[in-house]
Structures are given as C-alpha cells and as structure tokens.
Amino acid sequence: MLLLGGLLENVGYRQVHAWFQLRGLVAALTRRTPVWTAMPRTGFTEPEPITVEPAAAT
C-alpha cells in the first residue's frame, strides 16, 4: 500500500514541472522578455489602492 502511495504521489508533479520547463525553454529560445506584474501585499487591514505605472519601453 505504501509503495502504491509513493508511486501515485509523483504522478502529476513531474508532468507539471516538465510543462513549465518546456515553457521556459521556448521563452528563452524565442528571446521573449519576461512580464512581471505588481503583487500587492495582503494582510488583516483594509488595503490601500495601488497604482501601477506601465514600464517604459526600451
């Protein structure tokens, strides 16, 4: 039973990890610039509105 559980635990993780590796490889080969967005902090109080200015194109 533990052997079966150990085998099933890895099903899915490896496939998802390989998918993200493939996406990264394709992005690197096509020389796409990564897009980073603002990730506001969350907490226990009311958040203040965040204004995000677009990055200047180079």
N, C-alpha and C positions, 0 to 999 in steps of 0.2 A: 504494500500500500504506500509506504514512504517513497519507494523507488518511482512509482507511478506519479505521485505528487511532485517529486523532484523533476521529472521529465515534463509534466504539464506546466510547471511554474515558468519554464523558459520559453514556452510556445507563445508567440506574440511579441515578446520583448525583443528578441533578435530580429524579427521581421520589421518592427517599427524602427529599431536602431539602424538597420540596413537601409531603410527608406530615407531617413534623414541624412545618412552618409551619402547616398546617391544624389539627393537634392543639393547637398553642399558641394559635391564634386561637379555637378552640372553648373552650378552658380559660379564656381571658381574657373571652370573651363570657358564659360561664356563671358567671364570678367564682369559680372553684374556687381554693382555696388550694393552693399547690404543696407537695408532700410531699418533704422532704429526709431522707435516712437517713444514718447514720454510715458513713463509708468508711474502714475501718481501713488503716493503712499496712502495706505488706508489705516484707519485707527478707530478709536472709540468715540471721537468727537466728530462734529459736522465738518466735512472737508471744505476748504475754500476753493472757489473755482480756479482752475489752472488754465492759463492761456499759453498756447504753444505757437511760436512763430515758425514759419517754414524756413528750412535751411537754405542758404544762398547756393545757387547752382555754380559749379566750377567749370 
